[in-house]
């Protein structure tokens, strides 16, 4: 895609996206504080034995370090991060807090 076609666009992440490196972040475009990211994660039902959670987490982290997986995920425009269950729980809690504030501030109501 030529850079002229990208004029006026911005990515919502904190860093530029490798899939569209010529597109600035919102912060670079003068809109500090506008960030949103897509997350993929693996969840298990409450009560899943800790050993199973740890095994699935370890295997998932191993896959996220595989060069072919890293390259494909990056090609799709994502940044592979292989954190553990506590990291993902903290991320979920942070997202709930962030977007909950957006909902309250904008007085968004479900229909």
Secondary structure as UniProt FT lines:
FT   HELIX           3..6
FT   TURN            7..8
FT   HELIX           18..20
FT   TURN            21..22
FT   TURN            26..30
FT   TURN            32..33
FT   TURN            46..47
FT   HELIX           50..65
FT   HELIX           67..75
FT   TURN            76..77
FT   HELIX           85..105
FT   TURN            106..107
//
